[in-house]
Amino acid sequence: MDYSLKVVDKIIDDIDLENGDLFNRIHDIGIRKLYVQMEFPHLFDLMTAAVAEDSEAVRDTIKMKLDPVYSVSQKRLYENIDYSLFREDVDVEKAIEILSWTMSGYGDKAIKQLRSFEDLSEFGERYLEEWERYSEILKYSFYK
């Protein structure tokens, strides 16, 4: 678990904060995660299983390890975003919340479609292509 969190930290550290386009940032993170999943196919399986752990004592330990990483990753994801890209008539906070829900829901959908990350290469490419289609709709809705 500790090694998995170090890998996730590396993904977070590699976020390009110079690129203020939120959609580009999310796309870049998705690609980085895909490469990590291809190199370490069971890493995210382990993390998914850890989050679903039934044992309360283990679950609390996992939560103590995961919560700070999640908090930092959320902060970094939205750091230095160029809000001028959003249309003036769009409530940016609501748009970001919609984007976050969409990413989370789409990620959940993908996880349900995958039994493990062993067959990720082909699935990952389709996943990113489909995400791009959703992303374009949202970008068109929110950006100038």
C-alpha positions as CSV (number, residue, x, y, z in Angstrom):
1,M,0.0,0.0,0.0
2,D,2.8,2.4,0.9
3,Y,4.5,1.7,-2.5
4,S,1.1,2.3,-4.3
5,L,0.8,5.7,-2.5
6,K,4.3,6.6,-3.6
7,V,3.4,5.9,-7.2
8,V,0.2,8.0,-6.8
9,D,2.3,10.8,-5.3
10,K,4.6,10.7,-8.3
11,I,1.5,11.2,-10.6
12,I,0.5,14.1,-8.5
13,D,4.0,15.6,-8.5
14,D,4.1,15.4,-12.3
15,I,1.0,17.5,-12.8
16,D,1.9,20.4,-15.1
17,L,0.7,23.4,-13.1
18,E,1.8,25.8,-15.9
19,N,-1.1,24.5,-18.1
20,G,-4.1,26.3,-16.7
21,D,-6.6,24.5,-18.9
22,L,-8.5,22.2,-16.5
23,F,-9.6,19.8,-19.2
24,N,-6.0,19.4,-20.5
25,R,-4.8,18.8,-17.0
26,I,-7.4,16.1,-16.4
27,H,-6.5,14.5,-19.7
28,D,-2.8,14.5,-18.8
29,I,-3.5,12.9,-15.4
30,G,-5.6,10.2,-17.1
31,I,-2.8,9.3,-19.5
32,R,-0.3,9.2,-16.6
33,K,-2.6,6.9,-14.7
34,L,-3.0,4.7,-17.7
35,Y,0.7,4.3,-18.1
36,V,1.1,3.5,-14.4
37,Q,-1.7,0.9,-14.7
38,M,0.0,-0.7,-17.7
39,E,3.4,-0.8,-15.9
40,F,2.0,-1.9,-12.5
41,P,-1.3,-3.7,-13.4
42,H,-2.2,-4.7,-9.9
43,L,-1.4,-1.5,-8.1
44,F,-4.8,0.1,-8.5
45,D,-6.5,-3.3,-7.9
46,L,-4.7,-3.3,-4.5
47,M,-5.9,0.2,-3.8
48,T,-9.5,-0.6,-4.8
49,A,-9.5,-3.7,-2.6
50,A,-8.0,-1.7,0.3
51,V,-10.7,1.0,0.1
52,A,-13.4,-1.8,0.1
53,E,-11.8,-3.5,3.2
54,D,-14.3,-4.8,5.7
55,S,-12.1,-4.9,8.8
56,E,-12.7,-1.7,10.7
57,A,-9.1,-1.6,12.1
58,V,-7.6,-2.0,8.7
59,R,-10.0,0.4,7.1
60,D,-9.1,3.1,9.6
61,T,-5.4,2.6,8.9
62,I,-6.0,2.7,5.1
63,K,-8.1,5.9,5.6
64,M,-5.3,7.6,7.5
65,K,-2.9,6.8,4.6
66,L,-5.3,7.6,1.7
67,D,-7.0,10.8,3.0
68,P,-3.9,13.0,2.9
69,V,-3.0,11.8,-0.6
70,Y,-6.6,12.4,-1.8
71,S,-6.6,15.8,-0.2
72,V,-3.3,16.8,-1.9
73,S,-4.3,15.4,-5.2
74,Q,-7.6,17.4,-5.2
75,K,-5.8,20.6,-4.3
76,R,-3.1,20.1,-7.0
77,L,-5.7,19.2,-9.6
78,Y,-7.4,22.6,-9.2
79,E,-4.3,24.7,-8.5
80,N,-3.5,27.5,-11.0
81,I,-6.5,26.9,-13.2
82,D,-7.1,29.6,-15.8
83,Y,-10.7,30.5,-14.9
84,S,-10.8,33.1,-17.8
85,L,-11.3,30.1,-20.1
86,F,-14.8,29.6,-18.6
87,R,-17.7,31.5,-20.2
88,E,-18.9,34.5,-18.1
89,D,-22.4,33.0,-17.7
90,V,-21.1,29.8,-16.1
91,D,-20.9,29.3,-12.4
92,V,-17.3,28.0,-12.3
93,E,-17.7,26.2,-8.9
94,K,-20.7,24.4,-10.2
95,A,-19.0,23.6,-13.5
96,I,-16.0,22.1,-11.6
97,E,-18.4,20.1,-9.4
98,I,-20.2,18.7,-12.5
99,L,-16.8,17.9,-14.0
100,S,-15.7,16.1,-10.8
101,W,-19.0,14.1,-10.7
102,T,-18.6,13.2,-14.3
103,M,-15.0,12.0,-13.8
104,S,-15.9,10.1,-10.7
105,G,-19.0,8.4,-12.3
106,Y,-17.0,7.6,-15.5
107,G,-14.2,6.1,-13.4
108,D,-16.7,4.0,-11.5
109,K,-18.2,2.8,-14.8
110,A,-14.8,1.9,-16.1
111,I,-13.9,0.0,-12.9
112,K,-17.1,-2.0,-13.1
113,Q,-16.3,-3.0,-16.7
114,L,-12.8,-4.2,-15.8
115,R,-12.3,-7.3,-13.7
116,S,-8.6,-6.4,-13.2
117,F,-6.1,-4.1,-14.8
118,E,-4.4,-6.9,-16.7
119,D,-6.4,-6.2,-19.9
120,L,-6.0,-2.5,-19.5
121,S,-4.0,-1.6,-22.6
122,E,-6.8,-2.0,-25.1
123,F,-9.5,-1.0,-22.6
124,G,-7.4,2.1,-21.6
125,E,-7.3,3.4,-25.1
126,R,-11.0,3.0,-25.6
127,Y,-11.6,4.5,-22.1
128,L,-9.5,7.6,-23.0
129,E,-11.2,8.0,-26.3
130,E,-14.7,7.9,-24.7
131,W,-13.6,10.3,-22.0
132,E,-12.4,12.7,-24.6
133,R,-16.0,12.7,-26.1
134,Y,-17.5,13.5,-22.7
135,S,-14.8,16.1,-22.1
136,E,-15.5,17.8,-25.4
137,I,-19.2,18.1,-24.5
138,L,-18.4,19.6,-21.1
139,K,-15.7,21.9,-22.5
140,Y,-18.1,23.2,-25.1
141,S,-20.7,23.7,-22.4
142,F,-18.4,25.6,-20.0
143,Y,-15.6,27.3,-22.0
144,K,-15.7,30.3,-24.2
